[in-house]
């Protein structure tokens, strides 16, 4: 076991990535899940929410330099934070108006000030690269601070915009999914889903994130089970697999002389696969 650190998990965006920070030993106020705190990010000092309570984690598992939480928001901090939220909301709508004025093909998704208002950060989505230099000049002139625009991917775009999935529920990325994992067609095939792009793609036009949710379960079920065209011996006869049905737990196979065999998964966890 490597070095252990006591850390909190902090998120700076709605359903955003969790960043781990160490406790501030000089901070006398206790910190609980749901509390707002000041912490240093790549953009400067920002307000984040505690989403994971104090816990032990291996430093190697975290994989980056762990900074301490500065402090839990006090009454004065809260007034500044609320003013920043209000002004960032106004900046959001002003930026959208300027985007329309400049005829730019981009969607403004989010705006926020750093705590000291040294930066005003906008997140946007777009199909390709956007030349927003004139937009930045107008924003800097209007808000008298450093302006940063960051383009996000299509899945992050949907996270901010929200929507309803094929299941009839709000899309997972806007509800609870803080980080995106790679999803491949192999995940859909393993679940024996019909490979119809309309049925297995989300509003972001990417493969559904939920295809990964049960991956470990399917991996466990299929462990030791042959795949299509594998050959195995059963009661002295060689059979070639023609179908694997994960829902019935049956493998269908055909012998060279045309005999059809249906056999439960349990057999294959002991059988010897030849090819």
N, C-alpha and C positions, 0 to 999 in steps of 0.2 A: 504494500500500500504506500502511495506517495504522500507528499505533504498535504495536510488538511487545512482548509480555511473555513471560518464561519461566515456565511454570506446570506444576503437577501436577494431575491429576484425582483428586478424593477422593470417596468414597461413604460415607455414614453409616448406610445401611440395606442389608440384603441385596438385591442387584440394584436398588439405589436410584439416584436421579438423580446424575449426576456434577457436582460443584461444583469450579470451578478456583481454585487458590490459588497464589500466588507463592512462590518459594523464600525461606527465611529465611537471609539472608547471614551472620547471627550463629550459625547452627546448624552445628556442626562435623561432626556425624554425617551420613554420606551416606544418602540416602533412595532406596529402590528400590520397584518395584511389589510390592504385598503387605505392605509395612510399615504399622504402625499409627502414626498421628500425632495430635497435638492441634491443633485449629483452632477458630476462632470461627464460630459459626452464629447464626441468628436466635434460638436458644434459649439460647445461652451457649457455654461451652467444651465441645466434645464430642470423642470419639474417632472417627476415621474411618480408612478403609483406602485406601491409594494404589492406584488402579486404572488410572491413566494416568501413565506416566513423564514426566519433565521434557521439555517440548517448547515450541516457539515458537508463539504464537497471537496473532492481532490482537486488541487490546483491544476494538475495536468488535464483533468477532464474539462475544466472551464476553458483553457486554451488561450487566454489573453491576460494582460495585466489587470489585476483586481484593484480597483480604486475604492476608497472609503466613501460612504454616504456622507454628505456634508452635514445635513441636519434635517430633522422633521420640520415641515413648514410651521412657522409660528403665525401669530395673528397678523403681523406686518407683512410677512411673506405672502400670506393668503390674499391680502388686498392687492398686492402687486400681481400675483398670479391671475386673479379674476379680471384685473384691468387688461393684462396681456391677452387673456382669452377673448375678451370683448373686442379689443382692437384688432386681433388676428382675424376674427370673424369679419370685421369690416374690410380688412385688407384682402381677404379671400374674395369677397364680392367685387371689390375694386379691381383686383387682378383679372377676374373673369371678364369684366367689362373691357379692360385694356386688351386682353387676348382677342376679343371680338373686334375691337377697333383696328388691331393690326392684322386681322384676318389669319390668325395662326391656327393650324390644325392641332390643337392640344386641349386636354381637359384638366382644369385645375381641380385637384382632389382634396388638398389640405393646406392649411397655412398655420404657422406658429412662430411666436417670438421666443428667442432664448430668454432666460429669466431677466438678464440685465438689458435686454432689447438691443444688444450689439449686432444681432442678426435677425432677419425675417426670412423664414424658410418656407418655400412653396414646393409641394410635391405635385407632379402632373403625369398624365398618361398621354401617349401619342403613338401613332402607327410607326413612325420612323423618326429620324433626326429632325429637330426643329431649330431654326435660327431665331433665338429669342433675345438677341443683343439689344435691340431697340426697346423691347418690353422691359428688360432689366433697367435700362436708363430711365424710363418713365416711372418705374416702381421706386427706384432710388431717389428720384426727384420728389416723389409724392411722400415717401415715408422716412426719408432722411436717415437711413441706416443701411448696413450691408445687406444686399439681396442675394439669396441663393435659390436656384431652381434645380430640382432633382427629378429626373425621369424615373418612373417605376415600371415594372413589368405588368403584363396584362392580368396576372393573377392578383398582384397587389392592387391594381386598379379596381378590380371587383371587390376586394376587401374594403376599400373606402366607400364605394358606391352602394354596396349591398345588392340584394336581389333574392329571388326565390328559386330553389333548385328543382330538379325533376321530381324529387320526393315530396315537394310541396312545403318544405321547411326553408327558413332562411339559409342562404349559402353558408357552409361551414367556416369559410375564411373570414366572414364578418361576425361570426358568433363566438368561435373558440379556437380556431386553428391559427396558432401564432407563427409557425414556420412551415414552409412548404417542403415536402419530400418529393423526390423524383418518382413519377408514375409512368409505367411503361405498358405497352400492349400485352406483355407477358403476364402482368398482374390480372388483366381482364381475362386472358385465355385460361389462366390457372383456375379462375372462378367459373369457367365454362359459360361466359356471357357471350351473347351474340355480338360479333364485332361490327356494330353499326355506329359510325361516328356520332350520329345524332343522339343515340341512347347513352353513350359512354363519355360524352364530352359535356363540360359545364358551360356556363354563360361566358366564361373567359376564352372559350374555344380550345381549351386544353383538356386532357383526360381528367376525369373526375378524381378529386383528391381522395374521396371515400373508397376508391378502389384499393387504397393502401391500408385502410383501417383494419381489415381482417386478414391481412397478408400472413401474419404469423400463424393464425388458425389454419389457413389453407395449407401452409407449408407443413404444419404438424400432421394434418389429415393425410397429405399426399406423400409423406415420408415412407420410402420403401415401396411405393406403388409404381408399377411400370407405366411407361408412356406409350403413345400410339406406335405400333410396329415393333415394340419390344417382343422378344421370344422367350418363352418359359416352358418348362416341362411339367406336365400334370399327369400322374398315373401312367407314366411311361410313354406318353405322347407329347410331341412338340406342338405348341400353339403360338400363334402370332396375335398380339393385341390389336383389336379393331376399334374398340371404344372403351373409354374410361368415364364413368358417370359418378361424379363426386357426390351427387345428391342422393342416389340410391345406394352408394357404396359398393357398386358392382363393376367388375371388369368383364367386357365381352371379348372373346378370343375365338379364332378359327384355326382348325388343324389343316394340314396339307390335304387330307382326304375329305375336307368339307364339313367336319363335325363342328357344331357351334357349342361354345361353353360360356356359361355365366358363373362367375365365381366372386365371392365377397373379398373386400380389401384385406381382411384379416389373413387370408391365405398368403398374400404376396409379401407380407412382412416377414414371412419365413421362407418363401420360395426363392430359388436361385434364378436370377435373370441371366439369360445366356447372351443376349445382344442388347 
